[in-house]
């Protein structure tokens, strides 16, 4: 029996929404990196949209290739699981390296005091940080631009698990039009949900005061990304 198109599209949107909300890797890395890197909302939005688009597009291309060449669904699912493992381990590796770098940065940037003497014999202690003063501009620039591309690469490997078996293959049996429709709805809802959760979370964090913990922001971002990878690889989130 052919199911009505509105029902199929509603199902595609619901699956996309639940898939995104229930997967912390779809938004927590962007929130963490935005906070630690002090990204603007514009940059945060662009990075989230690009990574979300790459995340969906890679699965769409794989699904289209599978449908077009008549590849068995079991083979596509197996390939998706391999991609999922690669993405999860990449998140773990990136989170581990980034958190270690963040801890090192926090230690180097620890506030400390030096006594200062003046001509009139008056002495006082001056609290300051060396790391911010001596940070090389090329290092700062490299850190600013390389992390979004690392996230983008990881999301290219990350599969949209329900897209191909639950939506693309069944829709392709009906018509090409349905295949295109359900794929488009899934993609749009996924990206909008990612962007909404990321921006709302970033706005909420901007209202909180974490001045004492600011030098640990990179370390906390790395740990967040590491835990996202662990939750995917070992807990199936």
Backbone torsions as a table, in degrees:
resi	resn	phi	psi	omega
1	UNK	NA	134.2	179.7
2	UNK	-81.9	124.2	179.7
3	UNK	-80.9	143.5	178.7
4	UNK	-58.8	141.6	-177.3
5	UNK	-60.0	-43.6	178.9
6	UNK	-57.9	-36.5	178.4
7	UNK	-65.3	-42.1	179.4
8	UNK	-63.6	-43.9	-179.2
9	UNK	-66.9	-39.6	176.6
10	UNK	-63.4	-40.9	177.7
11	UNK	-63.4	-41.1	179.2
12	UNK	-61.9	-43.4	178.8
13	UNK	-65.7	-40.6	180.0
14	UNK	-65.6	-44.8	179.1
15	UNK	-62.4	-41.9	179.2
16	UNK	-62.8	-43.7	-179.7
17	UNK	-62.8	-48.8	-178.9
18	UNK	-65.8	-40.7	178.3
19	UNK	-58.5	-39.9	-178.6
20	UNK	-74.7	-47.8	-177.2
21	UNK	-63.7	-39.6	-176.2
22	UNK	-80.8	-7.1	178.0
23	UNK	-107.3	98.3	-177.2
24	UNK	-60.5	-21.5	178.6
25	UNK	-68.2	-13.4	-179.4
26	UNK	-79.0	-15.0	-177.2
27	UNK	-142.2	-34.1	-176.7
28	UNK	-59.7	-42.4	178.3
29	UNK	-58.6	-37.2	-179.3
30	UNK	-71.4	-39.3	177.4
31	UNK	-64.1	-44.6	-178.5
32	UNK	-64.9	-45.9	-178.8
33	UNK	-68.3	-36.1	178.1
34	UNK	-63.8	-42.5	-179.6
35	UNK	-68.8	-46.3	-176.6
36	UNK	-71.7	-35.0	-178.9
37	UNK	-89.9	-0.7	-178.4
38	UNK	53.4	46.6	178.1
39	UNK	-71.6	148.9	170.9
40	UNK	-73.4	163.4	177.8
41	UNK	-63.7	-31.6	178.3
42	UNK	-64.7	-48.0	179.8
43	UNK	-65.0	-41.9	178.5
44	UNK	-59.0	-42.5	179.8
45	UNK	-64.4	-45.0	-178.5
46	UNK	-62.4	-46.5	-179.0
47	UNK	-63.0	-43.0	-179.8
48	UNK	-63.2	-44.4	-179.4
49	UNK	-65.2	-43.7	180.0
50	UNK	-63.1	-46.0	-179.5
51	UNK	-67.0	-40.2	177.4
52	UNK	-63.8	-39.3	178.4
53	UNK	-65.3	-43.9	177.5
54	UNK	-63.9	-38.3	179.1
55	UNK	-60.0	-46.7	-178.3
56	UNK	-75.7	-43.2	-174.2
57	UNK	-62.3	-37.4	-179.6
58	UNK	-62.6	-40.2	177.7
59	UNK	-71.6	-36.4	178.5
60	UNK	-62.4	-46.3	-179.9
61	UNK	-62.9	-39.6	178.0
62	UNK	-65.8	-42.0	179.0
63	UNK	-65.1	-42.0	178.9
64	UNK	-63.6	-42.0	178.3
65	UNK	-63.1	-40.8	179.4
66	UNK	-64.1	-44.2	178.8
67	UNK	-66.5	-44.9	-176.2
68	UNK	-65.6	-36.5	-177.4
69	UNK	-99.9	4.9	177.0
70	UNK	67.6	33.1	179.1
71	UNK	-73.4	137.3	-179.3
72	UNK	-61.3	142.6	-178.5
73	UNK	-59.8	-36.0	-179.5
74	UNK	-61.9	-37.0	178.3
75	UNK	-68.8	-40.2	177.5
76	UNK	-64.9	-42.4	179.4
77	UNK	-62.3	-40.2	178.0
78	UNK	-63.4	-41.4	179.0
79	UNK	-66.0	-37.9	177.1
80	UNK	-63.2	-38.7	179.3
81	UNK	-65.7	-36.3	176.4
82	UNK	-64.8	-44.5	177.8
83	UNK	-60.9	-39.6	178.7
84	UNK	-62.7	-41.9	177.9
85	UNK	-63.6	-42.4	179.2
86	UNK	-62.1	-44.4	-179.5
87	UNK	-64.7	-41.9	-179.6
88	UNK	-64.3	-45.3	178.8
89	UNK	-67.2	-32.8	176.8
90	UNK	-65.9	-41.3	175.7
91	UNK	-62.2	-42.5	179.1
92	UNK	-61.5	-46.7	-178.8
93	UNK	-64.2	-46.4	-179.8
94	UNK	-63.1	-44.5	179.2
95	UNK	-62.5	-39.9	-179.9
96	UNK	-65.6	-48.3	-179.6
97	UNK	-64.3	-43.1	-177.5
98	UNK	-67.4	-38.9	178.9
99	UNK	-67.1	-38.6	177.1
100	UNK	-64.4	-42.2	176.4
101	UNK	-63.5	-39.5	179.3
102	UNK	-64.8	-39.8	177.6
103	UNK	-64.7	-42.8	178.1
104	UNK	-62.0	-41.8	178.6
105	UNK	-64.2	-41.2	179.9
106	UNK	-64.0	-39.8	179.5
107	UNK	-66.7	-43.6	179.8
108	UNK	-66.0	-29.0	-176.1
109	UNK	-98.1	19.6	-179.4
110	UNK	-67.0	128.4	178.6
111	UNK	-63.9	140.2	177.7
112	UNK	-150.6	167.2	-173.0
113	UNK	-113.0	145.6	171.9
114	UNK	-129.2	137.7	175.3
115	UNK	-74.0	141.3	177.4
116	UNK	-123.9	131.1	179.0
117	UNK	-106.7	144.8	178.0
118	UNK	-117.4	170.0	-173.7
119	UNK	-62.7	-28.9	-176.6
120	UNK	-88.2	11.6	177.9
121	UNK	84.5	4.4	-179.8
122	UNK	-83.1	132.7	178.8
123	UNK	-121.5	145.2	174.4
124	UNK	-151.7	161.2	178.5
125	UNK	-95.3	139.3	-178.9
126	UNK	-118.3	118.4	180.0
127	UNK	-86.4	126.1	178.9
128	UNK	-157.3	175.2	-179.9
129	UNK	-123.6	133.9	178.6
130	UNK	-81.1	-36.5	-168.6
131	UNK	-62.4	-44.4	-178.9
132	UNK	-63.6	-35.5	-177.4
133	UNK	-69.3	-40.2	-172.3
134	UNK	-101.1	9.8	-179.1
135	UNK	-68.5	125.1	-177.4
136	UNK	-70.7	134.1	-176.0
137	UNK	-60.1	-32.0	179.3
138	UNK	-68.1	-36.6	177.7
139	UNK	-64.7	-43.0	-179.8
140	UNK	-62.9	-43.3	-179.6
141	UNK	-66.0	-41.3	179.9
142	UNK	-62.3	-43.3	-179.7
143	UNK	-64.3	-33.8	-176.4
144	UNK	-68.7	-36.7	-170.5
145	UNK	-102.4	-21.2	-175.0
146	UNK	-80.7	-33.1	-176.1
147	UNK	-62.9	-40.0	176.6
148	UNK	-61.6	-36.6	180.0
149	UNK	-71.5	-31.4	174.7
150	UNK	-64.7	-44.9	177.5
151	UNK	-61.3	-42.3	-180.0
152	UNK	-60.6	-44.0	179.3
153	UNK	-62.4	-42.3	179.3
154	UNK	-62.9	-41.8	-178.0
155	UNK	-71.4	-23.3	173.2
156	UNK	-63.5	-34.5	179.3
157	UNK	-80.8	-24.7	-176.0
158	UNK	-70.7	122.3	-177.4
159	UNK	-84.7	151.7	167.2
160	UNK	-91.1	91.5	-169.0
161	UNK	-53.9	-44.5	-175.4
162	UNK	-81.6	-12.6	-171.7
163	UNK	-61.1	-52.8	-173.0
164	UNK	-72.6	-52.7	-175.7
165	UNK	-73.7	-33.5	-174.6
166	UNK	-91.0	-23.4	-173.2
167	UNK	-123.8	-54.0	-171.8
168	UNK	-68.8	-48.8	-178.5
169	UNK	-64.8	-46.0	177.4
170	UNK	-62.9	-40.0	-179.3
171	UNK	-67.2	-35.3	-178.9
172	UNK	-64.8	-26.8	178.4
173	UNK	-69.7	-23.5	179.6
174	UNK	-86.9	-57.5	-179.3
175	UNK	-170.6	161.7	176.9
176	UNK	-65.8	-35.9	179.7
177	UNK	-59.9	-42.7	178.9
178	UNK	-67.5	-37.2	177.2
179	UNK	-59.9	-46.6	179.4
180	UNK	-65.1	-41.1	-176.0
181	UNK	-65.2	-50.2	-177.2
182	UNK	-67.6	-34.7	178.1
183	UNK	-65.4	-43.4	-179.9
184	UNK	-64.5	-43.4	179.7
185	UNK	-64.0	-44.0	179.3
186	UNK	-60.3	-45.1	-177.7
187	UNK	-64.0	-48.3	-177.0
188	UNK	-64.1	-45.7	-178.9
189	UNK	-65.3	-39.9	178.6
190	UNK	-60.3	-49.2	-176.7
191	UNK	-68.2	-41.2	179.1
192	UNK	-64.6	-40.9	178.6
193	UNK	-64.5	-44.9	176.5
194	UNK	-56.5	-50.0	-176.2
195	UNK	-63.9	-42.0	-179.3
196	UNK	-63.1	-48.8	-178.8
197	UNK	-63.4	-41.8	-179.3
198	UNK	-63.4	-48.4	-176.7
199	UNK	-67.9	-40.5	177.7
200	UNK	-63.8	-41.8	179.5
201	UNK	-66.1	-42.3	178.5
202	UNK	-63.6	-41.1	178.4
203	UNK	-64.1	-42.4	178.3
204	UNK	-61.9	-41.7	178.8
205	UNK	-67.5	-30.8	179.7
206	UNK	-66.8	-22.1	179.0
207	UNK	-82.9	-18.9	180.0
208	UNK	-88.2	150.9	-179.4
209	UNK	-105.7	118.3	179.5
210	UNK	-127.3	39.9	-173.5
211	UNK	-60.1	-37.3	-179.2
212	UNK	-71.2	-22.6	-178.1
213	UNK	-102.8	4.1	-173.1
214	UNK	-60.3	-34.7	-178.5
215	UNK	-73.4	-11.6	176.8
216	UNK	-97.5	8.1	-172.9
217	UNK	-62.1	-40.2	179.3
218	UNK	-66.7	-41.1	179.2
219	UNK	-63.2	-43.1	180.0
220	UNK	-67.3	-36.0	176.7
221	UNK	-63.8	-44.0	178.6
222	UNK	-62.2	-42.0	179.4
223	UNK	-65.1	-38.7	177.5
224	UNK	-60.7	-46.8	179.1
225	UNK	-64.9	-40.8	177.5
226	UNK	-58.8	-45.6	-179.3
227	UNK	-66.6	-32.8	175.7
228	UNK	-62.2	-45.6	178.2
229	UNK	-61.8	-42.1	179.5
230	UNK	-64.3	-41.8	-178.9
231	UNK	-64.7	-31.9	178.7
232	UNK	-75.9	-47.9	-173.1
233	UNK	-70.8	-38.9	-171.9
234	UNK	-109.5	-15.4	-178.2
235	UNK	-122.0	-0.9	174.7
236	UNK	67.5	25.6	179.9
237	UNK	-79.1	NA	NA
